[in-house]
Amino acid sequence: MRAALASLALLVVAGAAAAEVTRDTLWVVTRTCVAAQSTFGKPFPCLRVDLGNAATPGFAVLKAPLLKTEVVVMPIAKIVGLEDMSLRSAAGAAYWRATMGSRHYVTDSLNGRLDLRNVGMAVNSRGGRSQDQLHIHLDCVQPAVRAILRSHAGAFTREWSLLPFPLEHERYYGRMIPETALEDLNPFAALAHLPGSHDLRRTSFALIETSADDPVRGAYLLAYRAADSHAERLLDHDCALAAKTAAR
């Protein structure tokens, strides 16, 4: 089996080197992970592949190349992006539960130096992403973003509203998701209720849980619209929060 996996690795590497990276490259990687899981019982090159069943759609977890902590979660079915209408159904909630349950891959890479609440999740818009296979980014929260959210927690309600402060130079809509509602959350469906245009191709969103010392318990759901909206900027791929924890 090791020899078979090694051969598969060579094929993946050789294919990536020979072919131009396109907006379908992540879909090719996803199918490779599914084939490896189905054939060999190993998710290579992914960290995990859940093949799903009749009731629950399958998903894969992939370590982002060249980055220490970031992982992405994606469906094993072909879903282009967050604008896909099918995500407003139970499938969207299932993918989101899989994402929430995959945060430990980030903290594991830091030897547990970061609390799960400091792992944020983000999905970019059509113009802000490089791949046309839905993928949810998971990584550390930007320390400055964490501080701003904590200081403005009172601006959030259970309904969407334009926030009176910027995050990474952008004006976001925000709403508070109570802690008791996180298990059943479907953020893709929640985006359909954003004020204004319902064209989600220009929309990007992120979810950041409140920290232990925030005045509220739950999560901040954040979204903004632009041709290249890119909520991934709220995440910190250098993970300064973990560095602060290690320095204590």
ABEGO torsion letter per residue (X at the ends): XAAAAAAAAAAAAAAAAABBBBAAAAAAAAAAAAAAAAAAGBAOABABBBAEBAABBBBBBBBBBGBAABBBBBBABBBABAABAAAABAAAAAAAAAAAAAAAAAAAAAGGABBAAABBBBBBBAAABABABBBBBBBBBBAAAAAAAAAAAAABBABBBBBABBBGGBBBBBBBBBAAAAAABBAAAAAAABBEBABAAABBBBBBBBBAABABBEBBBBBBBBAABBAAAABBAAGAAAAAAAAX
